[in-house]
Amino acid sequence: MNIAEGAARRTDKDFIYFLHISLGSASELDTQVEIAARIGLLDEKNACKTQSETGEISRMIYGLIRSVENKKHD
């Protein structure tokens, strides 16, 4: 949702700002999954899978940030 909101703002600066918020949201999810696993609400297999996917999404967001930043320098 943050990515969509940032894209709708129409400036690269705003878009990058919301991409960073998205990274924060991904970190929050990672922490929530860890807590859910530790207190027994989520099994280890699903926790690891979700955390792996969250990490992959975070890397994609970092890549998008770099891409937008590089576009500004071209």
Residue frames relative to the residue before (quaternion, step in Angstrom):
aa qw qx qy qz dx dy dz
M 1.0000 0.0000 0.0000 0.0000 0.00 0.00 0.00
N 0.6451 0.5196 -0.3249 0.4564 3.58 1.00 -0.77
I 0.6252 0.5314 -0.3428 0.4575 3.58 1.02 -0.73
A 0.6585 0.5012 -0.3076 0.4696 3.58 0.92 -0.87
E 0.6512 0.5122 -0.3191 0.4602 3.57 0.94 -0.85
G 0.6666 0.5040 -0.3032 0.4580 3.57 0.93 -0.87
A 0.6464 0.5187 -0.3187 0.4600 3.57 0.99 -0.81
A 0.6578 0.5208 -0.3059 0.4500 3.57 1.07 -0.71
R 0.5847 0.6087 -0.3671 0.3909 3.60 1.20 -0.39
R 0.3694 -0.8080 0.3969 0.2305 3.57 1.33 -0.27
T 0.6920 0.3654 -0.3281 0.5291 3.62 1.12 0.21
D 0.5732 -0.6068 0.4267 0.3482 3.55 -1.08 0.71
K 0.6153 0.5585 -0.3476 0.4344 3.58 1.00 -0.79
D 0.6808 0.4702 -0.2848 0.4841 3.59 0.89 -0.91
F 0.6299 0.5405 -0.3332 0.4473 3.56 0.98 -0.86
I 0.6634 0.4966 -0.3010 0.4719 3.59 0.89 -0.93
Y 0.6102 0.5521 -0.3470 0.4499 3.58 1.01 -0.80
F 0.7177 0.4375 -0.2588 0.4759 3.59 0.84 -0.94
L 0.5752 0.5495 -0.3850 0.4679 3.59 1.16 -0.42
H 0.6399 0.5048 -0.3263 0.4788 3.58 1.03 -0.72
I 0.6065 0.5249 -0.3529 0.4818 3.60 1.05 -0.66
S 0.6291 0.5387 -0.3263 0.4556 3.59 1.03 -0.78
L 0.6224 0.5267 -0.3366 0.4711 3.58 1.05 -0.71
G 0.6354 0.5223 -0.3199 0.4702 3.54 1.04 -0.78
S 0.6424 0.5192 -0.3145 0.4678 3.57 1.00 -0.81
A 0.6350 0.5174 -0.3281 0.4706 3.59 1.03 -0.76
S 0.6415 0.5114 -0.3184 0.4750 3.58 1.04 -0.74
E 0.6171 0.5343 -0.3376 0.4687 3.56 1.05 -0.75
L 0.6503 0.5137 -0.3128 0.4640 3.58 0.94 -0.89
D 0.6325 0.5357 -0.3299 0.4518 3.56 0.95 -0.86
T 0.6643 0.4959 -0.2940 0.4757 3.58 0.96 -0.87
Q 0.6524 0.5161 -0.3140 0.4576 3.59 0.96 -0.84
V 0.6349 0.5130 -0.3248 0.4777 3.58 1.04 -0.76
E 0.6359 0.5267 -0.3236 0.4621 3.60 0.97 -0.84
I 0.6623 0.4930 -0.3053 0.4744 3.57 0.90 -0.89
A 0.6495 0.5227 -0.3206 0.4495 3.59 0.90 -0.92
A 0.6567 0.4998 -0.3097 0.4722 3.58 1.00 -0.78
R 0.6797 0.5111 -0.2974 0.4340 3.58 0.89 -0.90
I 0.7473 0.3675 -0.2289 0.5041 3.59 1.04 -0.66
G 0.6113 -0.6328 0.3154 0.3556 3.56 1.27 0.35
L 0.4912 0.6633 -0.4410 0.3525 3.60 1.15 0.32
L 0.7645 0.1984 -0.1098 0.6035 3.57 1.28 -0.33
D 0.4103 -0.7184 0.4989 0.2582 3.57 -0.83 0.95
E 0.7005 -0.5145 0.3215 0.3757 3.53 -1.26 0.60
K 0.6514 0.5342 -0.3198 0.4337 3.59 0.91 -0.92
N 0.7084 0.4426 -0.2667 0.4808 3.60 0.82 -0.95
A 0.6065 0.5462 -0.3553 0.4557 3.58 1.07 -0.66
C 0.6723 0.4920 -0.2971 0.4666 3.59 0.87 -0.93
K 0.6456 0.5195 -0.3206 0.4589 3.57 0.96 -0.85
T 0.6791 0.4895 -0.2908 0.4634 3.57 0.88 -0.95
Q 0.6655 0.4924 -0.3081 0.4688 3.58 0.95 -0.82
S 0.6201 0.5276 -0.3392 0.4712 3.58 1.06 -0.68
E 0.6714 0.4856 -0.2917 0.4779 3.58 0.93 -0.88
T 0.6271 0.5261 -0.3343 0.4672 3.58 1.03 -0.74
G 0.6389 0.5207 -0.3149 0.4707 3.58 1.02 -0.80
E 0.6449 0.5167 -0.3164 0.4658 3.56 0.99 -0.82
I 0.6501 0.5040 -0.3104 0.4765 3.58 0.96 -0.85
S 0.6280 0.5324 -0.3336 0.4593 3.60 0.99 -0.79
R 0.6493 0.5073 -0.3176 0.4692 3.58 0.96 -0.84
M 0.6383 0.5149 -0.3292 0.4681 3.59 1.03 -0.73
I 0.6379 0.5125 -0.3269 0.4728 3.59 1.00 -0.79
Y 0.6204 0.5272 -0.3399 0.4707 3.62 0.98 -0.80
G 0.6517 0.5197 -0.3079 0.4587 3.56 0.97 -0.86
L 0.6486 0.5095 -0.3108 0.4723 3.55 1.02 -0.80
I 0.6137 0.5357 -0.3418 0.4686 3.58 1.02 -0.76
R 0.6685 0.4964 -0.2987 0.4663 3.59 0.86 -0.96
S 0.6454 0.5332 -0.3161 0.4463 3.56 0.98 -0.83
V 0.6740 0.4737 -0.2925 0.4856 3.58 0.91 -0.89
E 0.6416 0.5166 -0.3269 0.4633 3.60 0.98 -0.80
N 0.6658 0.4961 -0.3038 0.4672 3.60 0.95 -0.85
K 0.5986 0.5613 -0.3530 0.4495 3.55 1.10 -0.66
K 0.6314 0.5396 -0.3221 0.4544 3.57 1.09 -0.78
H 0.7204 0.4580 -0.2441 0.4601 3.60 1.09 -0.71
D 0.5610 0.6172 -0.3819 0.3981 3.59 1.26 -0.19
